[in-house]
Amino acid sequence: MLQLEIPKVTVTQAVAAVTRRMRLQPHAERILARTADMEMAESLYIAAGHNGELHALGSEIPEAAEDSEYLLYAYEKGLVAGKQGREIYDEIMQGTPHERCPLCGRGIATTLDHQLPKTEYPLLAIIPANLVPACGPCNQKKSGKAPTDASELLLHPYFDRLGTSRWLQARIHEESPARAEYFIEPGSDWSVAFTDRVVRHFTYFGLGRQYAVAAAGKLATGRIRHAGLLERAGAGELRLHLEEAAEGHWSVSGNTWEGALYAALARSDWYVNGGMNEM
C-alpha cells in the first residue's frame, strides 16, 4: 500500500496520442468526438477521488452509449498497443517507485489497473488518473464491478494519503520457527471511516498473509547472519543493525513489510538475545 502522485499526463494528451496514427475508421473519429466528455469525466473523477467519493461518480459522468466499443478500443489498441499511446502507458507505469505494486507494496508492477472498471465506465478507459500501476495478482484480484457505496471503496494510491506514521506494524511470535504477524496501527490523524478502509484494503488483498510468508523467508535466510553479529558484537549491536535496516526501508519506501519486520525484530528482546538460534 504505497502512495503515488497523480500522473501529470492528461486525458487530452492521451486522446491525441492514441488517435494520431489510428487508421481504422470510424474509431479515431468517434474517440475524438468524445474528447470533451472525457475531459469532463477526468475533472469529476479527480475531484471525487480527493473527496473519497468515487463510488458516487456514476450518476455524474456522461454515458458512453454506442461509443463504448470505440472508447475501449482506445485503451486496448491505442494506449496499450499503439506506439504513441504506449509512451503514455509507460510514463504512468514509471510513477511507482522501484516498480513496486502500490496496491500490495510487494509485487512487481507489470500492468495498469483501472481503479474504476473500464467495462462499466468506458469514458474512464484512458483517463490517466484512473490508471494505476499494479502487479498481475492484484490486477486479477480487483473486481470488475465498481463500488456502489463508500463501504466498498479500496484505497486509491493517487488520492488516499496515509500519512508519515508507521501504520504498518508487525509482532514477532517467539517460537520455533519464529513468525511475524502483520497488522494496521491507525495513524493519529485517521478517521474511523478511513481506518476501516485501510483495514478493508489490507484484508481484501490478503496482505497479512502475503507479508507473513515473505517475512518467513527473510527470517530463515537472515538468522545465520544475525547470529554471527550477535556473537561478534553483542545484542546491542544486533539491535542497532536491525533498527538501521528498518530505517533504511522506511526512508526509501515508507511503510513496507520489510521495514515493519526489522522494526519488530529490533523490539524483540528474545530475538536479539539469541532467539534466531532456536529457529
C-alpha positions as CSV (number, residue, x, y, z in Angstrom):
1,M,0.0,0.0,0.0
2,L,2.0,2.9,-1.4
3,Q,1.1,6.5,-2.1
4,L,1.7,7.8,-5.7
5,E,1.5,11.1,-7.4
6,I,-1.3,11.6,-9.9
7,P,0.1,11.3,-13.4
8,K,0.9,14.6,-15.0
9,V,-0.3,13.5,-18.4
10,T,-3.9,14.4,-19.1
11,V,-6.7,12.6,-21.0
12,T,-6.4,15.3,-23.7
13,Q,-2.9,14.2,-24.3
14,A,-3.9,10.6,-24.2
15,V,-6.6,11.1,-26.8
16,A,-4.2,12.9,-29.1
17,A,-1.6,10.1,-28.7
18,V,-4.0,7.2,-29.3
19,T,-5.7,8.7,-32.4
20,R,-2.6,10.2,-34.0
21,R,-2.0,7.3,-36.3
22,M,-5.2,5.4,-35.9
23,R,-6.2,4.5,-39.4
24,L,-9.2,2.3,-38.6
25,Q,-12.4,4.3,-39.1
26,P,-14.7,5.4,-37.6
27,H,-12.7,4.6,-34.5
28,A,-10.5,7.7,-34.4
29,E,-13.4,10.0,-35.3
30,R,-15.7,8.5,-32.6
31,I,-13.0,8.8,-30.0
32,L,-12.1,12.3,-30.9
33,A,-15.7,13.3,-30.8
34,R,-15.9,12.3,-27.1
35,T,-12.8,14.3,-26.0
36,A,-14.9,17.0,-24.3
37,D,-16.8,14.3,-22.4
38,M,-13.6,12.6,-21.3
39,E,-12.2,15.9,-20.2
40,M,-15.3,16.5,-18.1
41,A,-15.1,13.0,-16.7
42,E,-11.4,13.5,-15.8
43,S,-12.2,16.6,-13.8
44,L,-15.1,15.0,-12.0
45,Y,-13.0,11.9,-11.3
46,I,-10.1,13.8,-9.8
47,A,-12.5,15.9,-7.6
48,A,-14.3,12.7,-6.5
49,G,-11.0,11.0,-5.8
50,H,-9.8,13.8,-3.5
51,N,-13.2,13.8,-1.7
52,G,-13.4,10.0,-1.3
53,E,-16.5,9.8,-3.4
54,L,-15.5,7.7,-6.4
55,H,-18.4,5.4,-5.6
56,A,-20.9,8.2,-6.4
57,L,-19.3,9.1,-9.7
58,G,-21.6,7.0,-11.9
59,S,-24.5,9.5,-11.9
60,E,-22.3,12.4,-12.8
61,I,-20.3,11.5,-15.9
62,P,-21.8,11.3,-19.3
63,E,-23.0,8.0,-20.7
64,A,-20.7,6.3,-23.3
65,A,-23.7,4.7,-25.0
66,E,-22.9,3.5,-28.5
67,D,-19.4,4.7,-28.3
68,S,-18.3,2.2,-25.7
69,E,-16.6,-0.1,-28.1
70,Y,-14.5,2.7,-29.5
71,L,-13.5,4.0,-26.1
72,L,-12.4,0.5,-25.1
73,Y,-10.5,0.3,-28.4
74,A,-8.7,3.5,-27.5
75,Y,-7.2,1.7,-24.5
76,E,-6.5,-1.7,-25.9
77,K,-5.2,-0.8,-29.3
78,G,-4.3,2.8,-28.7
79,L,-2.8,3.1,-25.2
80,V,-1.5,-0.4,-24.8
81,A,-0.6,-1.4,-28.3
82,G,-0.1,1.9,-30.2
83,K,3.4,3.5,-30.4
84,Q,2.4,7.0,-29.2
85,G,-0.1,5.7,-26.7
86,R,2.4,3.2,-25.3
87,E,4.7,6.1,-24.4
88,I,2.0,7.4,-22.1
89,Y,1.3,3.9,-20.8
90,D,4.9,3.5,-19.9
91,E,5.1,7.0,-18.3
92,I,2.3,6.1,-16.0
93,M,4.0,2.8,-15.2
94,Q,7.1,4.7,-14.2
95,G,5.2,6.5,-11.5
96,T,5.6,3.8,-8.9
97,P,9.0,3.6,-7.0
98,H,11.2,0.7,-7.7
99,E,8.5,-0.9,-9.9
100,R,6.6,-2.0,-6.8
101,C,2.8,-2.5,-7.0
102,P,1.2,0.2,-4.9
103,L,-1.8,-1.9,-4.1
104,C,0.1,-4.5,-2.1
105,G,3.6,-2.9,-1.8
106,R,5.2,-6.3,-2.5
107,G,4.7,-7.4,-6.1
108,I,6.3,-6.0,-9.3
109,A,4.0,-3.7,-11.2
110,T,3.7,-5.1,-14.7
111,T,0.3,-3.7,-15.9
112,L,-2.1,-0.8,-15.4
113,D,-5.2,-1.4,-13.4
114,H,-8.4,0.6,-14.0
115,Q,-9.4,1.7,-10.5
116,L,-13.0,2.1,-11.8
117,P,-13.5,-0.7,-14.3
118,K,-13.5,0.4,-18.0
119,T,-16.3,-2.0,-18.8
120,E,-18.7,0.0,-16.5
121,Y,-17.1,3.4,-17.3
122,P,-15.8,3.4,-20.9
123,L,-15.2,7.2,-20.7
124,L,-12.6,6.5,-18.0
125,A,-10.7,3.9,-20.1
126,I,-7.8,6.2,-21.0
127,I,-8.0,8.7,-18.2
128,P,-4.6,8.6,-16.5
129,A,-5.9,9.3,-13.0
130,N,-7.9,6.1,-13.3
131,L,-4.9,4.0,-14.3
132,V,-2.7,2.7,-11.5
133,P,0.5,0.5,-11.9
134,A,-0.2,-2.9,-10.4
135,C,1.2,-6.4,-10.2
136,G,-0.7,-9.2,-12.0
137,P,-2.2,-10.8,-8.9
138,C,-3.6,-7.5,-7.6
139,N,-5.0,-6.6,-11.0
140,Q,-6.7,-10.0,-11.2
141,K,-7.9,-9.8,-7.6
142,K,-9.6,-6.4,-8.2
143,S,-13.2,-6.9,-9.0
144,G,-14.6,-5.8,-12.4
145,K,-17.5,-4.3,-10.6
146,A,-17.4,-0.6,-9.5
147,P,-18.1,0.2,-5.8
148,T,-21.6,1.4,-5.2
149,D,-21.1,2.9,-1.7
150,A,-18.2,4.1,0.5
151,S,-18.0,0.8,2.3
152,E,-16.8,-0.9,-0.9
153,L,-14.0,1.6,-1.7
154,L,-10.5,0.2,-1.6
155,L,-7.5,2.6,-1.3
156,H,-6.6,4.6,-4.3
157,P,-2.8,5.3,-4.5
158,Y,-3.3,8.7,-6.1
159,F,-5.7,10.1,-3.6
160,D,-5.6,8.4,-0.3
161,R,-2.9,9.9,1.9
162,L,-1.8,7.5,4.6
163,G,0.5,10.0,6.3
164,T,4.0,9.5,7.5
165,S,3.4,7.5,10.7
166,R,4.4,3.9,10.9
167,W,0.9,2.4,10.4
168,L,2.1,-1.0,9.1
169,Q,3.3,-2.9,12.1
170,A,4.5,-6.5,12.9
171,R,4.9,-8.5,16.0
172,I,7.3,-11.5,16.4
173,H,5.8,-14.7,17.7
174,E,8.7,-16.0,19.8
175,E,8.5,-19.7,18.9
176,S,10.3,-22.2,16.7
177,P,10.2,-21.3,13.9
178,A,9.6,-17.7,14.7
179,R,7.0,-15.9,12.6
180,A,5.8,-12.4,12.0
181,E,2.2,-11.2,12.3
182,Y,1.3,-8.0,10.5
183,F,-1.4,-5.6,11.5
184,I,-2.6,-2.0,11.0
185,E,-1.9,0.6,13.6
186,P,-4.1,3.6,12.6
187,G,-2.4,7.0,12.1
188,S,-3.2,9.6,14.8
189,D,-5.0,11.7,12.2
190,W,-7.1,8.9,10.6
191,S,-10.8,9.0,11.0
192,V,-12.7,5.9,11.9
193,A,-14.1,5.6,8.4
194,F,-10.6,5.9,6.8
195,T,-9.2,3.3,9.3
196,D,-12.0,0.9,8.2
197,R,-11.0,1.5,4.5
198,V,-7.3,0.8,5.2
199,V,-8.2,-2.4,7.1
200,R,-10.6,-3.4,4.3
201,H,-7.9,-3.0,1.7
202,F,-5.4,-4.9,3.9
203,T,-7.9,-7.7,4.3
204,Y,-9.2,-7.7,0.7
205,F,-5.8,-8.3,-0.8
206,G,-4.7,-10.8,1.9
207,L,-1.7,-8.6,2.8
208,G,-1.3,-10.0,6.3
209,R,-0.7,-13.5,4.9
210,Q,1.4,-12.2,1.9
211,Y,3.7,-10.3,4.2
212,A,4.0,-13.1,6.8
213,V,5.0,-15.6,4.1
214,A,7.6,-13.2,2.7
215,A,8.9,-12.5,6.3
216,A,9.3,-16.2,6.9
217,G,11.7,-16.4,4.0
218,K,13.6,-13.3,5.3
219,L,13.8,-14.8,8.8
220,A,15.1,-18.1,7.5
221,T,17.8,-16.5,5.3
222,G,18.8,-13.8,7.8
223,R,19.1,-15.7,11.0
224,I,22.7,-17.0,10.4
225,R,24.0,-13.5,9.7
226,H,22.2,-12.1,12.7
227,A,23.5,-14.9,15.0
228,G,27.0,-14.1,13.8
229,L,26.6,-10.4,14.5
230,L,25.3,-11.3,18.0
231,E,28.3,-13.5,18.7
232,R,30.8,-11.0,17.4
233,A,29.4,-7.7,18.7
234,G,26.6,-8.4,21.2
235,A,22.9,-7.8,21.5
236,G,23.2,-4.1,21.4
237,E,24.9,-4.0,18.0
238,L,22.4,-6.5,16.6
239,R,19.5,-4.4,17.8
240,L,21.1,-1.3,16.2
241,H,21.7,-3.1,13.0
242,L,18.0,-4.1,12.9
243,E,16.9,-0.6,13.7
244,E,19.0,0.8,10.9
245,A,17.7,-1.7,8.5
246,A,14.1,-0.7,9.4
247,E,15.1,3.0,9.0
248,G,16.6,2.2,5.6
249,H,13.4,0.7,4.3
250,W,11.3,3.4,5.9
251,S,13.3,6.3,4.3
252,V,13.2,4.8,0.8
253,S,9.7,3.3,0.5
254,G,7.8,4.2,3.6
255,N,5.6,1.5,5.2
256,T,6.9,-1.7,3.8
257,W,6.7,-5.2,5.1
258,E,10.5,-5.4,5.3
259,G,10.7,-2.2,7.4
260,A,7.9,-3.4,9.8
261,L,9.7,-6.8,10.1
262,Y,13.1,-5.3,11.0
263,A,11.5,-2.9,13.5
264,A,9.6,-5.8,15.1
265,L,12.8,-7.9,15.4
266,A,14.7,-4.9,16.9
267,R,11.9,-4.7,19.6
268,S,12.1,-8.4,20.4
269,D,14.4,-9.0,23.3
270,W,14.0,-12.7,22.7
271,Y,15.4,-12.4,19.1
272,V,18.3,-10.0,19.8
273,N,19.4,-12.2,22.7
274,G,19.6,-15.4,20.6
275,G,16.1,-16.3,19.5
276,M,17.3,-16.8,16.0
277,N,19.3,-19.8,17.2
278,E,16.0,-21.5,18.2
279,M,14.6,-21.3,14.7
